[in-house]
């Protein structure tokens, strides 16, 4: 006998004395068969959170068990698709339901009619275990999909098809499991979204995620397999920064999760990504992108699911040996969904009304990042970049503070920089990266031996400027000695000429690490030669009159990314002009 609804409180539904349900089981609620998840079981009540709109649901309607947790469907067809928070394909839903998501829609996540060119990589008699690849197919022009034996399964191949065209639900191989049972494997598998996929071992984090954004790559770098937070108030450029990272970072696949985002912003993302050309392959960027769209007017519980769905898809492609970058925008709205559901469950609130388990939920998410060796011996990584939206730019609020505990890279956006048109508006004083030591060997080996030394020099100049500006505010700049005025002038070059970037300029939107190093070298040479000239009695006004500082500010535009030899001319000009003043 089916259990029935006893009470409805927004997305929270209770069943009375329902003994047939287990914790975290997926259920169908009501006549419309809305997707829900069991989140509480007592002797008297079973509590269910519903991932869809519960308007029109009535007491007494049945609840149907499924016997399995909420799962993501994994297989070819994920890349370049657009899903809602519970992995229903939005383009297919438009065809059946129009512009608005309907309740109880049970569309299959993947296209079951499309045929793929399948290459079978095993033969009868082969022994396979979890993670082993048994067939491949080109999912897009950029991504080859590798179908893997589900984890915790092993056996001998007793049947395999010939290479050819197949749909996702067609049987590709049959395994005789160790228990003697025969199992048919298609190109699809399912995995519980709240359970991380198993790995062989975690590897040290020692390679950077190159983004082409100078303030990130040079001053506050993130590693592949790392986790970063981008906190910032309204209008500081969180979404814009994540768009730039999605377009330019050197990850193989981008998973973009719009969690509680404004509808018009998500529309902009969808339109932009479909028009953008991937600079590395000259193919549409959508050929290596998965979009999960969960706008702020969609059911609140689905926000929580969207984060887990996104990370599960990322782990699946990581297991194939790809490097994935996840853009979660924004984890604050996910936390607000937790707060709303917690309130409806009448749980004891903690700080600012958030549930007491907010830190553990955040850690569950960020801990699924990592650089790993997969079960099949390949290496892959998942890098998480989560936006945080503290109300009123207050970084002391619980979501920002708890996120700081679980990430090692913190890119704090500053509204005064954003309003001054300084993009990316990352405040170098309050931001930090704990990956610098881990990545220094890679930069010195793969870019140049002096990269980290130049980076430290730029950071020192910026730090010195911050201290000097406190004095300037009190007594003015005129009383400072020339060497301190030189520090302020050089810091201006670092801020405006190096850290500020133009996303609409063909050479400045993405800057390779080698050009970043040469730009730092020009600034360093200018600073050191100017300092020597000051010691030899040359006034600062004569040095600035050479126009070298203004020229250094403009070098990001004047020197193309494919003609880095021009930097030699800049350095020679500095040596010549400032050397001439000293003589």
Secondary structure, 3 states (H helix, E strand, C coil): CCEEEEEEECCEEEEECCCCCCCCEEEEECCCCEEEEEEEECCCEEEEEECCCCCCCCCCCEEEEEEEECEEEECCCCCCCEECCCCCEHHHHHHHHCCCCCCCCCCCCCCCCCCEEEEECCCCCCEECCCCEEEEEECCCCCEEEEECCCCCCEEEEEECCCEEECCCCCCEEEEECCCCEEEECCCEEEECCCCCCCCEECCCCCECCCCCHHHHHHCCCECCCEEEEECCCCCCHHHHHHHHHHHCCCCEEEEEEEEECHHHHHHHHHHHHHCECCCCCCEHHHHEEEEEEECCCCHHHHHHHHHHHHHHHHHHHCCCCEEEEEEECHHHHHHHHHHHHHHCCCCECHHHCECCHHHHHHHHHCCCEEEECCCCCEEEEEEEEEECCHHHCCCCHHHHHHHHHCCEECCECHHHHHCCCCCCECCCCCEECCHHHHHHHHHHHCCCCHHHHHHHHHHHHHHHHHHHHHHHHHCCCCCCHHHHHHHHHHHHHHHHHHCCCCCCCCCCCCCHHHHHHHHHHHHHHHHHHHHHHHCCCCHHHHHCCCHHHHHHHHHHHCCCCCCCHHHHHHHHHHHHHHHHHC
